[in-house]
């Protein structure tokens, strides 16, 4: 498996990555050899980088502007070109949708014995604004042991879900992203800031989380 660090996307083979680099305008100023050299097969490394340079709001949620490039690469596949709207504003958006993504949380309370937790139900609100702009509010969760707030490390489901929603708003037919896996337990609404804010919309179907 090959990895595009610029777009934060994985490809089954280096040949697919090379074709992506040639076709994507995001790589217009990047030589193929340089981009291929930066490719990585480590999924863990990709996940650990996902929380860098986020914008946190009162510790209850965050926005991830540095993930814009990965979203942009997916949108460009259907000739869509959007900019990230850096203002966390509900009033000016013309479309909004609640869904869920996946990721991992780490408890930063030094006195807590928790080793962190993964979640298939991280609440997210995707919003579109006039002028081909968008953003997404990702809600934090609380540690079950100490109730401290934690900001998630996101995986590729963030870009997939955001791009899917924008494409659907633009009338492009795309299949709903589907990620399989069994939840380790019920969703605890009292630990989810998305639930508290009225924006958690996960759906469980026979052990498979399918989010629109």
NORFENLIN-V495111 format. One record per pair of residues at least 24 apart in sequence whose C-alpha atoms are under 7 Angstrom apart, sorted by the first residue. I is the first residue (numbers start at 1). J is the second residue. D is the distance in Angstrom with one decimal. If there is no record, write none. Layout:
# NORFENLIN-V495111
i: (I I)
j: (J J)
d: (D D)
This chain:
# NORFENLIN-V495111
i: (1 2 2 2 3 3 3 4 5 5 6 7 7 7 8 9 24 47 47 47 48 50 50 51 51 51 60 60 60 61 61 61 61 62 62 62 63 63 63 70 71 71 71 74 75 82 82 82 83 83 83 84 84 84 85 85 85 92 93 93 93 94 94 94 95 95 96 96 96 96 97 97 97 98 98 98 98 98 98 99 99 99 99 99 99 99 99 100 100 100 100 101 101 102 102 102 103 103 103 103 104 104 104 105 105 105 105 106 107 107 112 114 121 123 123 123 123 125 126 139 139 140 140 141 141 141 142 142 176 177 178 178 178 179 179 179 180 180 181 181 182 182 183)
j: (41 39 40 41 39 40 41 39 38 39 69 69 70 73 70 70 73 153 154 155 153 153 154 152 153 154 139 140 193 137 138 139 140 137 138 139 136 137 138 159 159 162 163 163 163 132 133 134 132 133 134 133 134 135 133 134 135 129 127 128 129 128 129 130 127 128 125 126 127 128 125 126 127 124 125 126 199 200 201 123 124 125 200 201 202 211 212 124 201 202 211 157 158 154 155 157 152 153 154 155 152 153 154 150 151 152 153 150 143 150 146 145 202 194 199 200 201 199 162 193 194 192 193 191 192 193 191 192 212 211 209 210 211 208 209 210 208 209 207 208 207 208 207)
d: (5.5 5.7 5.7 5.5 4.4 4.7 6.0 5.2 6.4 6.1 6.7 5.1 3.9 6.0 5.0 6.5 7.0 6.2 6.1 5.5 6.5 5.4 5.4 7.0 5.1 6.8 6.1 5.4 6.2 6.5 5.4 4.1 5.1 5.8 5.3 6.5 6.0 5.1 6.0 6.0 4.8 6.8 5.7 6.2 5.9 4.9 5.2 6.9 6.4 4.8 6.5 5.6 5.3 5.7 5.5 5.3 5.4 6.6 6.2 5.5 4.4 6.0 5.5 6.9 5.6 5.2 6.8 5.6 4.4 6.5 5.6 5.2 6.5 5.8 4.5 6.4 5.8 6.7 6.1 6.1 5.5 6.4 6.8 5.4 6.4 6.2 6.6 5.5 6.6 5.8 6.4 5.7 5.9 6.5 6.4 6.2 6.0 5.5 4.4 5.5 5.4 5.2 6.7 6.1 6.3 4.8 6.2 6.3 6.4 6.0 6.3 6.6 6.0 5.2 6.6 4.9 6.9 6.9 6.5 5.7 5.3 6.7 5.7 5.5 4.7 5.8 4.8 6.5 5.9 6.9 6.9 5.1 6.9 6.9 6.2 6.6 4.8 6.1 6.4 5.7 5.0 6.5 6.9)
